Amino acid sequence: MVITVNGTERRLQRGSSVADLLRELGLAGGAVAVERNQRLVGPKDHVATRLEDGDALQVVTLVGGASGP
């Protein structure tokens, strides 16, 4: 199947989940925000949320850090 991730088409196996996608992107276990078809997918739902052909996802990594002086 073909999905769009951050504006770029990507091929995945049918039945892949959001968690599978994050593993493929090297982002599994990291602090990320995922939006699928303009709806936020919470971290607890990454495994259960199956992707479908034509889905559009935005994946954003969250970075923390100390503020300046």
Jmol script that loads the backbone (N, CA, C; Angstrom):
load data "model"
ATOM      1  N   MET A   1       0.845  -1.177   0.000  1.00  0.00           N
ATOM      2  CA  MET A   1       0.000   0.000   0.000  1.00  0.00           C
ATOM      3  C   MET A   1       0.885   1.233   0.000  1.00  0.00           C
ATOM      4  N   VAL A   2       0.304   2.355  -0.376  1.00  0.00           N
ATOM      5  CA  VAL A   2       1.043   3.612  -0.428  1.00  0.00           C
ATOM      6  C   VAL A   2       0.380   4.603   0.524  1.00  0.00           C
ATOM      7  N   ILE A   3       1.199   5.182   1.397  1.00  0.00           N
ATOM      8  CA  ILE A   3       0.744   6.229   2.308  1.00  0.00           C
ATOM      9  C   ILE A   3       1.626   7.451   2.079  1.00  0.00           C
ATOM     10  N   THR A   4       1.241   8.556   2.657  1.00  0.00           N
ATOM     11  CA  THR A   4       2.054   9.770   2.580  1.00  0.00           C
ATOM     12  C   THR A   4       2.494  10.136   3.991  1.00  0.00           C
ATOM     13  N   VAL A   5       3.809  10.279   4.165  1.00  0.00           N
ATOM     14  CA  VAL A   5       4.374  10.634   5.471  1.00  0.00           C
ATOM     15  C   VAL A   5       5.117  11.950   5.317  1.00  0.00           C
ATOM     16  N   ASN A   6       4.640  12.970   6.009  1.00  0.00           N
ATOM     17  CA  ASN A   6       5.242  14.304   5.939  1.00  0.00           C
ATOM     18  C   ASN A   6       5.426  14.770   4.498  1.00  0.00           C
ATOM     19  N   GLY A   7       4.416  14.493   3.664  1.00  0.00           N
ATOM     20  CA  GLY A   7       4.418  14.956   2.281  1.00  0.00           C
ATOM     21  C   GLY A   7       5.125  14.060   1.288  1.00  0.00           C
ATOM     22  N   THR A   8       5.696  12.935   1.738  1.00  0.00           N
ATOM     23  CA  THR A   8       6.434  12.030   0.859  1.00  0.00           C
ATOM     24  C   THR A   8       5.734  10.675   0.806  1.00  0.00           C
ATOM     25  N   GLU A   9       5.520  10.171  -0.407  1.00  0.00           N
ATOM     26  CA  GLU A   9       4.902   8.851  -0.539  1.00  0.00           C
ATOM     27  C   GLU A   9       5.842   7.771  -0.044  1.00  0.00           C
ATOM     28  N   ARG A  10       5.252   6.767   0.599  1.00  0.00           N
ATOM     29  CA  ARG A  10       6.026   5.662   1.157  1.00  0.00           C
ATOM     30  C   ARG A  10       5.214   4.386   1.011  1.00  0.00           C
ATOM     31  N   ARG A  11       5.894   3.306   0.650  1.00  0.00           N
ATOM     32  CA  ARG A  11       5.231   2.002   0.522  1.00  0.00           C
ATOM     33  C   ARG A  11       5.407   1.205   1.810  1.00  0.00           C
ATOM     34  N   LEU A  12       4.304   0.589   2.242  1.00  0.00           N
ATOM     35  CA  LEU A  12       4.311  -0.259   3.430  1.00  0.00           C
ATOM     36  C   LEU A  12       3.547  -1.538   3.141  1.00  0.00           C
ATOM     37  N   GLN A  13       3.816  -2.551   3.926  1.00  0.00           N
ATOM     38  CA  GLN A  13       3.051  -3.800   3.828  1.00  0.00           C
ATOM     39  C   GLN A  13       1.617  -3.534   4.276  1.00  0.00           C
ATOM     40  N   ARG A  14       0.678  -4.174   3.625  1.00  0.00           N
ATOM     41  CA  ARG A  14      -0.711  -4.068   4.071  1.00  0.00           C
ATOM     42  C   ARG A  14      -0.806  -4.570   5.505  1.00  0.00           C
ATOM     43  N   GLY A  15      -1.643  -3.928   6.288  1.00  0.00           N
ATOM     44  CA  GLY A  15      -1.819  -4.325   7.680  1.00  0.00           C
ATOM     45  C   GLY A  15      -0.825  -3.691   8.635  1.00  0.00           C
ATOM     46  N   SER A  16       0.059  -2.840   8.122  1.00  0.00           N
ATOM     47  CA  SER A  16       1.035  -2.176   8.988  1.00  0.00           C
ATOM     48  C   SER A  16       0.335  -1.202   9.932  1.00  0.00           C
ATOM     49  N   SER A  17       0.912  -1.067  11.106  1.00  0.00           N
ATOM     50  CA  SER A  17       0.370  -0.149  12.110  1.00  0.00           C
ATOM     51  C   SER A  17       1.231   1.110  12.185  1.00  0.00           C
ATOM     52  N   VAL A  18       0.759   2.063  12.956  1.00  0.00           N
ATOM     53  CA  VAL A  18       1.554   3.264  13.202  1.00  0.00           C
ATOM     54  C   VAL A  18       2.869   2.859  13.866  1.00  0.00           C
ATOM     55  N   ALA A  19       2.825   1.907  14.795  1.00  0.00           N
ATOM     56  CA  ALA A  19       4.043   1.436  15.465  1.00  0.00           C
ATOM     57  C   ALA A  19       5.023   0.840  14.455  1.00  0.00           C
ATOM     58  N   ASP A  20       4.514   0.074  13.477  1.00  0.00           N
ATOM     59  CA  ASP A  20       5.382  -0.500  12.432  1.00  0.00           C
ATOM     60  C   ASP A  20       6.061   0.615  11.639  1.00  0.00           C
ATOM     61  N   LEU A  21       5.305   1.639  11.295  1.00  0.00           N
ATOM     62  CA  LEU A  21       5.865   2.768  10.553  1.00  0.00           C
ATOM     63  C   LEU A  21       6.961   3.447  11.361  1.00  0.00           C
ATOM     64  N   LEU A  22       6.708   3.691  12.640  1.00  0.00           N
ATOM     65  CA  LEU A  22       7.702   4.359  13.474  1.00  0.00           C
ATOM     66  C   LEU A  22       8.978   3.528  13.585  1.00  0.00           C
ATOM     67  N   ARG A  23       8.841   2.199  13.666  1.00  0.00           N
ATOM     68  CA  ARG A  23      10.031   1.332  13.677  1.00  0.00           C
ATOM     69  C   ARG A  23      10.805   1.483  12.379  1.00  0.00           C
ATOM     70  N   GLU A  24      10.095   1.487  11.267  1.00  0.00           N
ATOM     71  CA  GLU A  24      10.735   1.612   9.962  1.00  0.00           C
ATOM     72  C   GLU A  24      11.443   2.964   9.820  1.00  0.00           C
ATOM     73  N   LEU A  25      10.893   3.981  10.432  1.00  0.00           N
ATOM     74  CA  LEU A  25      11.493   5.321  10.368  1.00  0.00           C
ATOM     75  C   LEU A  25      12.611   5.509  11.401  1.00  0.00           C
ATOM     76  N   GLY A  26      12.823   4.507  12.250  1.00  0.00           N
ATOM     77  CA  GLY A  26      13.839   4.623  13.292  1.00  0.00           C
ATOM     78  C   GLY A  26      13.412   5.498  14.453  1.00  0.00           C
ATOM     79  N   LEU A  27      12.104   5.622  14.651  1.00  0.00           N
ATOM     80  CA  LEU A  27      11.584   6.502  15.691  1.00  0.00           C
ATOM     81  C   LEU A  27      10.864   5.759  16.810  1.00  0.00           C
ATOM     82  N   ALA A  28      10.913   4.429  16.787  1.00  0.00           N
ATOM     83  CA  ALA A  28      10.221   3.641  17.808  1.00  0.00           C
ATOM     84  C   ALA A  28      10.795   3.962  19.181  1.00  0.00           C
ATOM     85  N   GLY A  29       9.929   4.153  20.144  1.00  0.00           N
ATOM     86  CA  GLY A  29      10.355   4.421  21.506  1.00  0.00           C
ATOM     87  C   GLY A  29      10.724   5.866  21.766  1.00  0.00           C
ATOM     88  N   GLY A  30      10.742   6.673  20.726  1.00  0.00           N
ATOM     89  CA  GLY A  30      11.085   8.081  20.897  1.00  0.00           C
ATOM     90  C   GLY A  30       9.853   8.919  21.178  1.00  0.00           C
ATOM     91  N   ALA A  31      10.087  10.151  21.502  1.00  0.00           N
ATOM     92  CA  ALA A  31       8.993  11.088  21.743  1.00  0.00           C
ATOM     93  C   ALA A  31       8.549  11.658  20.404  1.00  0.00           C
ATOM     94  N   VAL A  32       7.417  11.187  19.914  1.00  0.00           N
ATOM     95  CA  VAL A  32       6.895  11.638  18.624  1.00  0.00           C
ATOM     96  C   VAL A  32       5.413  11.941  18.745  1.00  0.00           C
ATOM     97  N   ALA A  33       4.946  12.813  17.872  1.00  0.00           N
ATOM     98  CA  ALA A  33       3.517  13.079  17.724  1.00  0.00           C
ATOM     99  C   ALA A  33       3.138  12.588  16.326  1.00  0.00           C
ATOM    100  N   VAL A  34       2.032  11.851  16.256  1.00  0.00           N
ATOM    101  CA  VAL A  34       1.585  11.298  14.979  1.00  0.00           C
ATOM    102  C   VAL A  34       0.162  11.758  14.707  1.00  0.00           C
ATOM    103  N   GLU A  35      -0.026  12.299  13.517  1.00  0.00           N
ATOM    104  CA  GLU A  35      -1.351  12.696  13.065  1.00  0.00           C
ATOM    105  C   GLU A  35      -1.663  11.865  11.830  1.00  0.00           C
ATOM    106  N   ARG A  36      -2.806  11.184  11.842  1.00  0.00           N
ATOM    107  CA  ARG A  36      -3.244  10.366  10.703  1.00  0.00           C
ATOM    108  C   ARG A  36      -4.541  10.961  10.174  1.00  0.00           C
ATOM    109  N   ASN A  37      -4.500  11.388   8.932  1.00  0.00           N
ATOM    110  CA  ASN A  37      -5.693  11.974   8.305  1.00  0.00           C
ATOM    111  C   ASN A  37      -6.290  13.082   9.180  1.00  0.00           C
ATOM    112  N   GLN A  38      -5.411  13.936   9.678  1.00  0.00           N
ATOM    113  CA  GLN A  38      -5.765  15.118  10.465  1.00  0.00           C
ATOM    114  C   GLN A  38      -6.343  14.789  11.839  1.00  0.00           C
ATOM    115  N   ARG A  39      -6.060  13.565  12.342  1.00  0.00           N
ATOM    116  CA  ARG A  39      -6.487  13.189  13.697  1.00  0.00           C
ATOM    117  C   ARG A  39      -5.270  12.676  14.455  1.00  0.00           C
ATOM    118  N   LEU A  40      -5.088  13.166  15.650  1.00  0.00           N
ATOM    119  CA  LEU A  40      -3.959  12.760  16.473  1.00  0.00           C
ATOM    120  C   LEU A  40      -4.104  11.292  16.885  1.00  0.00           C
ATOM    121  N   VAL A  41      -3.010  10.547  16.785  1.00  0.00           N
ATOM    122  CA  VAL A  41      -2.976   9.155  17.236  1.00  0.00           C
ATOM    123  C   VAL A  41      -2.089   9.129  18.478  1.00  0.00           C
ATOM    124  N   GLY A  42      -2.692   8.887  19.629  1.00  0.00           N
ATOM    125  CA  GLY A  42      -1.944   8.869  20.883  1.00  0.00           C
ATOM    126  C   GLY A  42      -0.993   7.688  20.954  1.00  0.00           C
ATOM    127  N   PRO A  43       0.065   7.802  21.743  1.00  0.00           N
ATOM    128  CA  PRO A  43       1.063   6.732  21.858  1.00  0.00           C
ATOM    129  C   PRO A  43       0.469   5.369  22.230  1.00  0.00           C
ATOM    130  N   LYS A  44      -0.556   5.363  23.064  1.00  0.00           N
ATOM    131  CA  LYS A  44      -1.179   4.101  23.463  1.00  0.00           C
ATOM    132  C   LYS A  44      -1.893   3.424  22.295  1.00  0.00           C
ATOM    133  N   ASP A  45      -2.183   4.180  21.234  1.00  0.00           N
ATOM    134  CA  ASP A  45      -2.910   3.635  20.089  1.00  0.00           C
ATOM    135  C   ASP A  45      -2.010   3.290  18.901  1.00  0.00           C
ATOM    136  N   HIS A  46      -0.712   3.503  19.012  1.00  0.00           N
ATOM    137  CA  HIS A  46       0.194   3.258  17.878  1.00  0.00           C
ATOM    138  C   HIS A  46       0.148   1.809  17.395  1.00  0.00           C
ATOM    139  N   VAL A  47       0.108   0.846  18.308  1.00  0.00           N
ATOM    140  CA  VAL A  47       0.103  -0.570  17.912  1.00  0.00           C
ATOM    141  C   VAL A  47      -1.232  -0.947  17.282  1.00  0.00           C
ATOM    142  N   ALA A  48      -2.325  -0.465  17.834  1.00  0.00           N
ATOM    143  CA  ALA A  48      -3.655  -0.869  17.377  1.00  0.00           C
ATOM    144  C   ALA A  48      -4.122  -0.142  16.123  1.00  0.00           C
ATOM    145  N   THR A  49      -3.511   0.990  15.788  1.00  0.00           N
ATOM    146  CA  THR A  49      -3.968   1.780  14.645  1.00  0.00           C
ATOM    147  C   THR A  49      -3.343   1.254  13.365  1.00  0.00           C
ATOM    148  N   ARG A  50      -4.161   0.589  12.554  1.00  0.00           N
ATOM    149  CA  ARG A  50      -3.721   0.035  11.274  1.00  0.00           C
ATOM    150  C   ARG A  50      -3.822   1.107  10.201  1.00  0.00           C
ATOM    151  N   LEU A  51      -2.808   1.173   9.384  1.00  0.00           N
ATOM    152  CA  LEU A  51      -2.781   2.146   8.293  1.00  0.00           C
ATOM    153  C   LEU A  51      -3.490   1.573   7.078  1.00  0.00           C
ATOM    154  N   GLU A  52      -4.041   2.460   6.271  1.00  0.00           N
ATOM    155  CA  GLU A  52      -4.761   2.061   5.065  1.00  0.00           C
ATOM    156  C   GLU A  52      -4.183   2.794   3.861  1.00  0.00           C
ATOM    157  N   ASP A  53      -4.326   2.179   2.708  1.00  0.00           N
ATOM    158  CA  ASP A  53      -3.849   2.773   1.464  1.00  0.00           C
ATOM    159  C   ASP A  53      -4.403   4.187   1.332  1.00  0.00           C
ATOM    160  N   GLY A  54      -3.534   5.144   1.050  1.00  0.00           N
ATOM    161  CA  GLY A  54      -3.954   6.527   0.867  1.00  0.00           C
ATOM    162  C   GLY A  54      -3.917   7.380   2.114  1.00  0.00           C
ATOM    163  N   ASP A  55      -3.616   6.787   3.279  1.00  0.00           N
ATOM    164  CA  ASP A  55      -3.537   7.580   4.502  1.00  0.00           C
ATOM    165  C   ASP A  55      -2.477   8.670   4.374  1.00  0.00           C
ATOM    166  N   ALA A  56      -2.730   9.797   5.022  1.00  0.00           N
ATOM    167  CA  ALA A  56      -1.765  10.897   5.084  1.00  0.00           C
ATOM    168  C   ALA A  56      -1.371  11.094   6.541  1.00  0.00           C
ATOM    169  N   LEU A  57      -0.071  10.982   6.804  1.00  0.00           N
ATOM    170  CA  LEU A  57       0.426  11.117   8.173  1.00  0.00           C
ATOM    171  C   LEU A  57       1.426  12.248   8.286  1.00  0.00           C
ATOM    172  N   GLN A  58       1.402  12.872   9.449  1.00  0.00           N
ATOM    173  CA  GLN A  58       2.429  13.836   9.827  1.00  0.00           C
ATOM    174  C   GLN A  58       3.090  13.248  11.062  1.00  0.00           C
ATOM    175  N   VAL A  59       4.393  13.117  11.026  1.00  0.00           N
ATOM    176  CA  VAL A  59       5.144  12.586  12.165  1.00  0.00           C
ATOM    177  C   VAL A  59       6.135  13.661  12.583  1.00  0.00           C
ATOM    178  N   VAL A  60       6.044  14.057  13.844  1.00  0.00           N
ATOM    179  CA  VAL A  60       6.896  15.117  14.363  1.00  0.00           C
ATOM    180  C   VAL A  60       7.646  14.584  15.575  1.00  0.00           C
ATOM    181  N   THR A  61       8.971  14.733  15.570  1.00  0.00           N
ATOM    182  CA  THR A  61       9.748  14.334  16.736  1.00  0.00           C
ATOM    183  C   THR A  61       9.737  15.473  17.740  1.00  0.00           C
ATOM    184  N   LEU A  62       9.673  15.109  18.998  1.00  0.00           N
ATOM    185  CA  LEU A  62       9.637  16.097  20.064  1.00  0.00           C
ATOM    186  C   LEU A  62      11.023  16.152  20.703  1.00  0.00           C
ATOM    187  N   VAL A  63      11.562  17.343  20.811  1.00  0.00           N
ATOM    188  CA  VAL A  63      12.898  17.525  21.356  1.00  0.00           C
ATOM    189  C   VAL A  63      12.803  18.430  22.568  1.00  0.00           C
ATOM    190  N   GLY A  64      13.375  17.986  23.668  1.00  0.00           N
ATOM    191  CA  GLY A  64      13.401  18.799  24.875  1.00  0.00           C
ATOM    192  C   GLY A  64      14.810  19.320  25.090  1.00  0.00           C
ATOM    193  N   GLY A  65      14.915  20.320  25.875  1.00  0.00           N
ATOM    194  CA  GLY A  65      16.242  20.847  26.164  1.00  0.00           C
ATOM    195  C   GLY A  65      16.152  21.969  27.178  1.00  0.00           C
ATOM    196  N   ALA A  66      17.294  22.322  27.658  1.00  0.00           N
ATOM    197  CA  ALA A  66      17.360  23.407  28.627  1.00  0.00           C
ATOM    198  C   ALA A  66      17.237  24.742  27.915  1.00  0.00           C
ATOM    199  N   SER A  67      16.652  25.676  28.601  1.00  0.00           N
ATOM    200  CA  SER A  67      16.567  27.015  28.028  1.00  0.00           C
ATOM    201  C   SER A  67      17.891  27.734  28.250  1.00  0.00           C
ATOM    202  N   GLY A  68      18.074  28.786  27.520  1.00  0.00           N
ATOM    203  CA  GLY A  68      19.305  29.553  27.591  1.00  0.00           C
ATOM    204  C   GLY A  68      19.486  30.260  28.927  1.00  0.00           C
ATOM    205  N   PRO A  69      20.634  30.920  29.097  1.00  0.00           N
ATOM    206  CA  PRO A  69      20.935  31.607  30.370  1.00  0.00           C
ATOM    207  C   PRO A  69      19.976  32.704  30.698  1.00  0.00           C
TER     208      PRO A  69
END
end "model"
wireframe off; spacefill off
backbone 0.3
color backbone group
